[in-house]
Amino acid sequence: MTQFIGPFRKSSHSMQEGNCLEVAPTALGGRAIRDSKDQSSPLLAFAPGCWQAFITAAKSEEFGRSTR
């Protein structure tokens, strides 16, 4: 089981439609992700290196055009 150590937070860019993910730091330095509308659902956990690779790819628009 992934142990998170901080509060889950939602992006300030999230709308009120409820289609959001929340992120929290884990005890091992990674991140845990959950569905904001079903907070009791299973977590998706990322190791530190995997989370950093995801953030780098997202910032470089590797997944497609940015909405910002």
Beta strands, then each sheet from edge to edge (+ up, - down):
strand 1: 9-10
strand 2: 21-25
strand 3: 31-35
strand 4: 44-46
sheet 1: 1+ 2- 3+ 4-
end
